[in-house]
Amino acid sequence: MKESECVTVCQRTERKDERVKLRNVRTGESGLSFGCTIEGQTIQVELENGDLDSWEPADCEETE
């Protein structure tokens, strides 16, 4: 995802408490956003199986 899309996802997640559905285009995994880190430039994701992971924005796409 582009930087502007990442900023939008992070704002929705952090400011509006909205969990955004994401898919990792590299691994095929899906999950819901629950946070973002500015320092590491990653999106924290809760996977469908309940595990937690951090993805780089370049590996993410928003799904419905």
C-alpha positions in Angstrom: 0.0 0.0 0.0 1.1 3.5 -0.6 2.2 5.8 2.2 -1.0 7.9 2.0 -3.1 4.7 2.3 -1.1 3.6 5.3 -1.6 7.0 7.0 -5.4 6.6 6.4 -5.4 3.1 7.8 -3.4 4.2 10.9 -5.6 7.2 11.5 -8.8 5.1 11.3 -7.2 2.5 13.6 -5.7 4.9 16.2 -8.1 7.8 16.2 -11.4 6.2 15.4 -10.8 2.8 17.0 -11.7 1.2 13.7 -10.2 -2.2 13.0 -9.3 -2.3 9.3 -9.3 -5.6 7.4 -5.9 -6.1 5.8 -4.2 -8.8 3.7 -0.5 -9.4 3.5 0.2 -9.6 -0.3 3.5 -11.4 0.4 2.3 -14.2 2.7 -1.5 -14.2 1.9 -2.4 -13.9 5.6 -5.4 -11.8 6.6 -6.1 -9.9 9.8 -7.4 -6.8 11.5 -5.3 -3.7 12.3 -5.0 -2.8 16.0 -2.1 -0.2 15.9 0.7 1.4 14.1 4.3 2.3 14.9 5.8 5.4 13.5 9.3 4.3 14.6 9.2 0.9 12.9 6.9 2.1 10.2 4.7 -1.0 10.6 1.1 -1.9 11.1 0.2 -4.2 14.0 -2.3 -6.9 12.9 -4.3 -9.5 14.7 -4.4 -12.5 12.4 -7.5 -14.6 11.8 -6.0 -17.3 14.2 -5.6 -14.8 17.0 -1.8 -14.4 16.7 -0.3 -10.9 16.6 2.1 -9.7 13.9 3.6 -6.5 12.4 3.5 -5.9 8.7 5.3 -3.4 6.6 2.9 -1.1 4.7 4.4 -2.2 1.3 3.2 -5.8 2.1 -0.4 -4.7 3.0 -3.6 -4.1 1.1 -7.0 -3.2 2.5 -9.8 -5.8 2.0 -13.5 -5.8 2.6 
